[in-house]
């Protein structure tokens, strides 16, 4: 849960009667990227916690498991099958240690998933869904992810909406950054871009 106190806010968990601080304003983001300055409500699966955290104009989704805090995705990372880097995130969904989330970029909005391997695009505004191409927004829920299946809500410009299921192919070839089934020079380019090398 997200808790508040005098001059303090943070993410905490209570599993088996043990209250644990996951992260607060005194917690440094992974890779010494500065302390957190704000948090959004988390998702919990067993003893694993996923949450959106912000700091110094940046944001990301982070996962806490066994006293280890790691970055799932942040605003320095490239949008899969999109253009540029992420600019913001919605609340994550956590299942069996994997994470699904809403991601935003310049003129872009989609649902993405973090399994072992590269980030996966589930769906974005450029896709066709239920025979329609006029999607406006997506939503995921804290319990949307189960195994490799994710439930999400899609809203269309004609005012209609629906709940849909997507089953993800979570297999990947080691080094296959663009998820096309093999490793080649395109994957090297994607790897360099992901590291933000000049």
Residue pairs with C-beta under 8 A, 6 or more apart in sequence:
1 11
1 12
1 13
1 14
1 41
1 42
2 9
2 10
2 11
2 12
2 39
2 40
2 41
2 42
2 51
3 9
3 10
3 11
3 12
8 24
8 25
9 24
9 25
9 38
9 39
10 21
10 22
10 23
10 24
10 25
10 27
10 39
11 21
11 22
11 23
11 24
11 39
11 42
11 49
11 51
11 53
11 64
12 19
12 20
12 21
12 22
13 19
13 20
13 22
13 42
13 44
13 47
13 49
13 64
14 20
15 46
15 47
21 27
22 42
22 49
22 51
22 64
22 69
23 36
23 39
23 51
23 53
23 62
23 64
23 69
24 36
25 35
25 36
25 37
26 35
27 35
27 36
27 69
28 34
28 35
29 35
29 36
29 53
29 55
29 60
29 62
29 71
30 62
30 69
30 70
30 71
31 71
33 55
33 58
34 55
34 56
35 55
36 53
36 54
36 55
37 54
37 55
37 56
38 53
38 54
38 55
39 51
39 52
39 53
39 54
40 51
40 52
40 53
40 91
41 51
41 91
42 49
42 50
42 51
42 92
43 49
43 50
43 51
43 91
43 92
43 93
43 94
43 142
43 143
44 94
44 142
45 94
45 95
45 96
45 97
47 65
47 66
48 63
48 64
48 65
48 94
48 97
49 63
49 64
49 65
49 94
50 61
50 62
50 63
50 64
50 72
50 92
50 93
50 94
50 99
51 61
51 62
51 64
51 92
52 59
52 60
52 61
52 62
52 89
52 90
52 91
52 92
53 59
53 60
53 61
53 62
58 74
58 75
58 76
59 74
59 75
59 88
59 89
60 71
60 72
60 73
60 74
60 75
60 89
61 71
61 72
61 73
61 74
61 89
61 92
61 99
61 101
61 114
62 69
62 70
62 71
62 72
63 69
63 70
63 71
63 72
63 94
63 97
63 99
65 97
72 92
72 99
72 101
72 114
73 86
73 89
73 101
73 103
73 112
73 114
73 119
74 86
75 85
75 86
75 87
75 88
76 85
76 196
77 85
77 86
77 119
77 194
78 84
78 85
78 190
78 193
78 194
79 85
79 86
79 103
79 105
79 108
79 110
79 112
79 121
80 112
80 118
80 119
80 120
80 121
80 179
81 121
81 124
82 105
82 108
82 110
82 121
82 124
83 105
83 106
83 108
84 105
84 106
84 108
85 105
86 103
86 104
86 105
87 104
87 105
87 106
88 103
88 104
89 101
89 102
89 103
89 104
90 101
90 102
90 103
90 104
90 139
90 140
91 101
91 102
91 140
91 142
92 99
92 100
92 101
92 140
93 99
93 100
93 101
93 140
93 141
93 142
93 143
93 144
93 145
93 150
94 142
94 145
95 143
95 144
95 145
95 146
95 147
96 145
96 147
98 113
98 114
98 115
98 145
98 170
99 113
99 114
99 145
100 111
100 112
100 113
100 114
100 122
100 140
100 144
100 145
100 150
101 111
101 112
101 113
101 114
101 140
102 109
102 110
102 111
102 112
102 138
102 139
102 140
103 109
103 110
103 111
103 112
108 124
108 125
109 124
109 125
109 137
109 138
110 121
110 122
110 123
110 124
110 125
110 138
111 121
111 122
111 123
111 124
111 138
111 140
111 150
111 152
111 166
112 119
112 120
112 121
112 122
113 119
113 120
113 122
113 145
113 150
113 168
114 120
115 148
115 168
115 170
116 170
116 172
117 170
117 172
117 176
118 172
118 176
118 177
118 178
118 179
120 168
120 170
120 179
122 150
122 152
122 166
122 168
123 129
123 138
123 152
123 154
123 166
125 135
125 136
127 133
127 135
129 135
129 154
129 164
130 154
130 162
130 164
132 156
132 158
134 156
134 157
134 158
135 154
135 155
135 156
135 157
136 155
136 156
136 157
137 154
137 155
138 152
138 153
138 154
138 155
139 152
139 153
139 155
140 150
140 151
140 152
140 153
141 151
144 150
144 151
144 152
148 167
148 168
148 169
148 170
149 165
149 166
149 167
149 168
150 165
150 166
150 168
151 163
151 164
151 165
152 163
152 164
152 166
153 161
153 162
153 163
153 164
154 161
154 162
154 164
155 161
172 179
173 181
173 182
173 183
174 183
175 183
175 187
176 182
176 183
176 187
177 186
177 187
177 190
177 191
177 194
178 186
178 187
178 190
180 186
